[in-house]
Amino acid sequence: MKFEICDVDSAHQVKKLFTEVFTKSEGREEGELIGGLASELQEATDPSDIFSFIVKDGDTIVGCIIFTRMTFETPVDAFILSPVAVATDYQRQGLGKKLIRFGLEYMKSKDVELVFTYGDPGFYSKVGFKQISEDIAKAPFKLSQPEGWLAQYLDSDKIRPIEGGSTCVKALSRQIYW
């Protein structure tokens, strides 16, 4: 398995991966929604506001994670990890965790201070994320599952509160994702 930064030539394969993974786990509508999100993030996000990482088995992309910038009223270099997909036949082998750790190490090397995600606390806690409330950091939209709001400082173990509201990149700026 090879872990690497995702390039623009992989956009079609990445969209296909997200669509297939989410269709199998959540149904066709969710697969199309998240596949479309992955595609829009890659096509419409300013390159300075996105980092994508993949894991390949030979020439086939079997996992992908995408980090996009979050902006707060209080200055902090922050990104959100969303979405994440590992091909169904490759799940439960630790690839997702390894890919996320790979991405987090890269983000840390770029002096990113803080990373958020919105998902399963049981899974994401295994890669250093901690549950937070919106008293610590406001999400850009109303959270349908507040227990899934998670964060990780890359320069410290302590989660420090951030004053004021937040915004995310345009592709994630839809209530349906929150």
Residue, then its C-alpha position, 0 to 999 in steps of 0.5 A: m500500500k502506498f500513501e500519498i498526496c492526491d493529485v488533480d489527475s485522480a479526481h475521477q477515481v476519488k469521486k468514484l471511490f466515495t460514491e461506491v463506498f457511501t452507496k454500499s453503506e448508506g444507499r444510492e442517494e447518500g453515495e451520490l451526495i458524498g461522491g458529489l461533495a468529494s468532486e466539488l471539494q477538489e474542483a472548486t476549492d482554492p488549492s491553499d484551502i484543501f489537502s487530499f491524501i490517498v492510499k493506493d493498492g497498485d494503481t487503484i485508489v482504495g482510500c481517500i481523505i480530504f481536509t479543507r480550511m475552516t475560518f474562525e473569527t479568532p485567528v487559528d490555522a484550522f482545517i476539517l477532515s471530511p469526507v473519508a472513504v476506504a473501499t469496502d474490500y479494504q475496510r477493517q484493516g487499519l487503512g483508514k487510521k493509517l491514512i488519517r495519521f499520514g494526513l495529520e502528520y503532513m498537516k502538522s508539517k505545514d504548521v496547521e494548528l487544529v483539525f476538526t472532524y464530524g463523525d463517529p467518536g469511537f473511530y476518530s478517537k483512535v487517531g487522536f480526536k476528542q469530543i468537543s462542544e460548541d462552547i469550545a468551537k462553533a461549527p459552521f452549521k447546526l449539528s444534527q449529531p453534536e456528539g460527533w463534533l471532534a477536534q485535535y490540536l496538532d501542536s498540543d494535547k490541550i483543546r483551547p476554546i476559540e472565540g466567535g463563529s466559524t465558516c467552511v469552504k463553499a462545497l461544505s457550506r450546506q446544512i445537509y452535511w452537518 
